[in-house]
């Protein structure tokens, strides 16, 4: 039994006599009890200090936080407001207190707030969303809100002004919408241009075929040698023009993504000869030697798009002739890889012309660009790439 309990158990009117040993034990127990009381007091003081420190920290965070804080009771009335909230709403802090929080919410967004507040009550969890709030002068601004349940139906509303972010998002949406509209207009323009090129190609090719046909009939009449050469030039030029019109039609199909490669049997020797013969007159006019060679191991009877192949040969060899003033232009066809189903051929075009510097070779594949702008004046061409 503790000394205090012993003391309380003794009747006040009853005299007590202790032996020396009993007195010493009583004093010892009384001393132990005093030490226990002092330890409890120390723990109470420490707890009180911690509570005061926590309270001071809470007040500091609440009052001096960079975001707005509102403490709202279960009836939606503001009980507390920090300095940031007053500054954001451009109001005195006293004017915020005892005010329904709905007075600070943009009218069209009040339904959203009620729904979120019901979630706080039902789920007792933190809720976050964006909505518009109203300042003292009636102007609205976008805010990001986060509500946290506290106790007895109260909840803490933390919010920041995100108007600039919303404006940036709107600008991005407007920019994307504008880009989308411009893309639609550009695609419409490409389609219109492709249709125009296709129609023009057909319209011009019809009279050109008539011109070539009449020239071939004229060629069968009695003509002098000079007249015969003139008719041959008309026929060759007409065929080249028809080929150019076909290329324009192909270009329109490429831009409209409607080009399809054919897969038909053809004679490589015959197609190569036909392509070279079209270019032979131009090469002869410039005094160039035009050579075409197919290596012995190249298969001649193939299946594919002969017309596209012929166009590529004409483009490559024709370009070589255009940029070669003297010497020769040669086409070599080599077999690279061959199996039972497929063969890979390499077409090499060589010329003794001006050539292309190594650091400029990538430029020739860019549209409407040339290695040297002065070549346009000398050799012609638009640099189609």
Buried (B, 14 or more C-beta within 10 A) or exposed (E): EEBEEBEEEEEEEEEEEEEEEEEEBBEEBBEEBEEEEEEEEEEEEEEEEEEEEEEEEEEEEBBEBEBBBBBBBEEBBBEBBBBBBBEBBEBEBEEBBEBEBEEBBBEEBBEBBEEBBEBBEEEEEBBEBBBBBBEEEEEBBBBBBBBBBEEEEBBBBBBBBBEEEBEEEEEEEEEEEEEEEEEEEEEEEBEEBBEEBBEBBEEBBEEBEEBBEBBEEBBEEEEEEEEBEBBEEBBBBBBBBBBBBBBBBBBBBEBBEEBEEEEEEBEBBEBBEBBBEBBBBBBEEBEBEBEBEBEEEBEEEBEBBBBEBBBEBBBBBBBBBBBBEEEBBBBBBBBEEEEEEEBEBEBEBEBBBBEBEEEEEEBBEEEEEBBBEEBEEEBEEEBEE
